[in-house]
Amino acid sequence: MDGNTVDLELIKTAVKMILQAVGENPDRPGLIETPTRVAKMYAEMFAGIKGDPGRHLRVTFPENYDEMVVVKDIPFTSMCEHHLLPFTGVAHVAYIPNGKVVGLSKLARVVEDVSKRPQVQERMTQTIADLMDKELKCTGVAVFLEAEHSCMCIRGVKKHGCTTITSVLRGVFKTNLSTRAEVLSLINQKSS
């Protein structure tokens, strides 16, 4: 096993043990391939643990543009570290360049890479903002995540349709109320 992969065999063994622990027969026809499928799913869901999502922000282009750049409704699925259940939603990211811009798709790639690890939504929001702030050295960064958490829907309180919103504001998005209001207005604006 190298540093960028998971131990599929160990996961398969663990899944078989879980199935046995809940009273199932992991060798019955409907479950025989389940450990392999779960191992592959975990490899995919946790592919961002060892990666460096900041790499996407290191190729920039000089540009004399100092207005807001907003990419909204970036879909993601991540895994809650408390119950190993998914949370799914959208990210909205914004920045104000300081002499350089980054490819728009790179912002979506950062969200995707950061989402592929066990975590809480608050940390995911913070991590994306930290990466943008560090790599782009921009005038301001705003990150908002809206997600529905399976751990609230299918267990415990069992409340479907609840959305959790987290935000991190840096630079002028934090210090300038009109800039903050502008980014919120753009994010809340319905797409045509």
C-alpha positions as CSV (number, residue, x, y, z in Angstrom):
1,M,0.0,0.0,0.0
2,D,1.5,3.4,-1.0
3,G,0.7,6.7,0.7
4,N,-2.1,7.6,-1.7
5,T,-4.2,4.5,-1.4
6,V,-6.2,2.8,1.2
7,D,-5.9,-0.8,2.4
8,L,-8.8,-2.4,0.5
9,E,-8.3,-5.8,2.1
10,L,-8.4,-4.4,5.6
11,I,-11.6,-2.5,4.8
12,K,-13.2,-5.7,3.3
13,T,-12.3,-7.6,6.5
14,A,-13.8,-4.9,8.6
15,V,-17.0,-4.8,6.6
16,K,-17.4,-8.5,6.9
17,M,-16.9,-8.2,10.7
18,I,-19.6,-5.4,10.8
19,L,-22.0,-7.6,8.9
20,Q,-21.4,-10.5,11.3
21,A,-21.7,-8.2,14.3
22,V,-25.2,-7.0,13.2
23,G,-26.3,-10.6,12.7
24,E,-25.9,-10.9,9.0
25,N,-24.2,-13.6,6.9
26,P,-21.5,-11.9,4.8
27,D,-21.4,-15.0,2.6
28,R,-25.0,-14.9,1.5
29,P,-25.5,-14.0,-2.2
30,G,-26.7,-10.5,-1.7
31,L,-23.8,-9.6,0.5
32,I,-20.9,-11.5,-0.9
33,E,-19.6,-8.5,-2.9
34,T,-20.6,-5.9,-0.4
35,P,-17.2,-5.7,1.3
36,T,-15.4,-5.1,-2.0
37,R,-18.0,-2.4,-3.0
38,V,-17.7,-0.7,0.4
39,A,-13.8,-0.8,0.2
40,K,-13.9,0.8,-3.3
41,M,-16.4,3.4,-2.1
42,Y,-14.2,4.3,0.9
43,A,-11.2,4.6,-1.4
44,E,-13.1,7.1,-3.5
45,M,-14.7,9.0,-0.6
46,F,-11.4,9.4,1.3
47,A,-9.2,10.1,-1.7
48,G,-8.4,13.6,-0.4
49,I,-6.8,12.5,2.9
50,K,-3.2,12.4,1.5
51,G,-3.7,14.9,-1.3
52,D,-2.7,18.6,-1.5
53,P,-5.7,20.6,-2.7
54,G,-3.7,23.8,-2.6
55,R,-1.9,22.6,-5.8
56,H,-4.9,23.7,-7.8
57,L,-4.4,27.3,-6.8
58,R,-0.7,27.6,-7.6
59,V,-1.1,28.3,-11.3
60,T,-2.3,31.9,-11.5
61,F,-2.5,34.5,-14.2
62,P,-1.5,38.2,-13.8
63,E,-4.6,40.3,-14.1
64,N,-5.4,43.8,-13.1
65,Y,-8.8,42.9,-11.8
66,D,-9.8,43.9,-8.3
67,E,-13.5,43.1,-8.2
68,M,-15.3,40.1,-6.7
69,V,-15.0,36.6,-8.3
70,V,-17.8,34.3,-7.2
71,V,-18.3,30.6,-8.1
72,K,-21.5,29.3,-6.5
73,D,-23.4,26.1,-6.3
74,I,-20.3,23.8,-6.5
75,P,-21.8,20.4,-5.5
76,F,-19.9,18.2,-3.0
77,T,-20.3,15.1,-0.9
78,S,-18.2,14.6,2.2
79,M,-18.1,12.2,5.1
80,C,-19.0,13.2,8.6
81,E,-16.3,11.9,10.9
82,H,-18.6,11.3,13.8
83,H,-20.8,8.6,12.1
84,L,-19.1,7.9,8.8
85,L,-22.2,9.0,7.0
86,P,-22.2,11.4,4.1
87,F,-23.2,15.1,4.0
88,T,-24.1,16.6,0.7
89,G,-24.5,20.1,-0.5
90,V,-23.1,23.0,-2.3
91,A,-20.2,25.4,-1.8
92,H,-20.0,29.0,-2.7
93,V,-16.6,30.5,-2.9
94,A,-15.6,34.1,-3.6
95,Y,-12.4,36.1,-3.6
96,I,-11.1,39.5,-4.5
97,P,-7.9,39.2,-6.6
98,N,-4.8,41.1,-5.7
99,G,-3.0,41.3,-9.1
100,K,-3.6,37.6,-10.1
101,V,-6.5,35.3,-10.8
102,V,-6.9,31.6,-10.8
103,G,-8.8,29.4,-13.3
104,L,-12.4,29.1,-12.1
105,S,-12.4,25.3,-12.4
106,K,-9.6,25.2,-9.9
107,L,-11.8,26.6,-7.2
108,A,-14.3,23.7,-7.8
109,R,-11.3,21.3,-7.7
110,V,-10.3,22.6,-4.3
111,V,-13.8,22.0,-3.0
112,E,-13.8,18.5,-4.5
113,D,-10.4,17.5,-3.1
114,V,-11.1,18.9,0.4
115,S,-14.5,17.2,0.5
116,K,-12.8,13.7,0.1
117,R,-11.9,13.1,3.7
118,P,-13.7,12.4,7.0
119,Q,-14.5,15.8,8.7
120,V,-17.0,18.2,10.1
121,Q,-18.6,20.8,7.8
122,E,-17.1,23.6,9.9
123,R,-13.5,22.3,9.3
124,M,-14.2,21.8,5.6
125,T,-15.3,25.5,5.3
126,Q,-12.2,26.7,7.2
127,T,-9.8,24.5,5.1
128,I,-11.1,25.8,1.8
129,A,-10.8,29.4,3.1
130,D,-7.3,28.8,4.5
131,L,-6.1,27.4,1.1
132,M,-7.5,30.3,-0.9
133,D,-6.1,32.8,1.5
134,K,-2.6,31.2,1.6
135,E,-2.2,30.4,-2.1
136,L,-4.0,33.4,-3.7
137,K,-2.9,36.1,-1.2
138,C,-6.0,38.0,-2.2
139,T,-7.8,41.0,-0.7
140,G,-10.7,38.9,0.6
141,V,-12.0,35.4,0.7
142,A,-15.5,34.2,1.4
143,V,-16.5,30.5,1.7
144,F,-20.1,29.3,2.4
145,L,-21.2,25.7,2.6
146,E,-24.8,24.5,2.6
147,A,-25.3,20.8,3.3
148,E,-27.7,18.2,4.5
149,H,-26.3,15.7,6.9
150,S,-27.3,12.0,6.7
151,C,-26.5,11.6,10.4
152,M,-29.4,14.0,11.2
153,C,-31.7,12.5,8.6
154,I,-31.5,8.7,9.0
155,R,-30.5,8.3,12.7
156,G,-30.8,10.2,16.0
157,V,-33.2,13.1,15.6
158,K,-34.3,11.9,12.1
159,K,-35.0,15.3,10.6
160,H,-35.0,15.4,6.8
161,G,-34.6,18.7,4.9
162,C,-32.5,20.5,7.5
163,T,-29.7,22.5,5.9
164,T,-26.5,23.5,7.8
165,I,-24.8,26.6,6.6
166,T,-21.2,27.5,7.6
167,S,-19.2,30.5,6.5
168,V,-15.7,31.8,6.7
169,L,-15.0,35.5,5.8
170,R,-11.5,36.9,5.5
171,G,-10.1,40.3,4.5
172,V,-12.5,42.8,3.2
173,F,-15.4,40.3,3.3
174,K,-15.0,40.4,7.1
175,T,-14.1,44.0,7.6
176,N,-16.3,45.8,5.1
177,L,-20.0,45.5,5.6
178,S,-21.0,46.6,2.1
179,T,-18.6,44.0,0.5
180,R,-20.0,41.3,2.7
181,A,-23.6,42.4,1.7
182,E,-22.6,42.3,-1.9
183,V,-21.2,38.7,-1.8
184,L,-24.2,37.5,0.1
185,S,-26.5,39.2,-2.5
186,L,-24.7,37.5,-5.3
187,I,-24.7,34.1,-3.7
188,N,-28.4,34.3,-2.8
189,Q,-29.3,35.6,-6.3
190,K,-31.3,33.0,-8.3
191,S,-29.6,31.7,-11.4
192,S,-31.5,32.3,-14.6
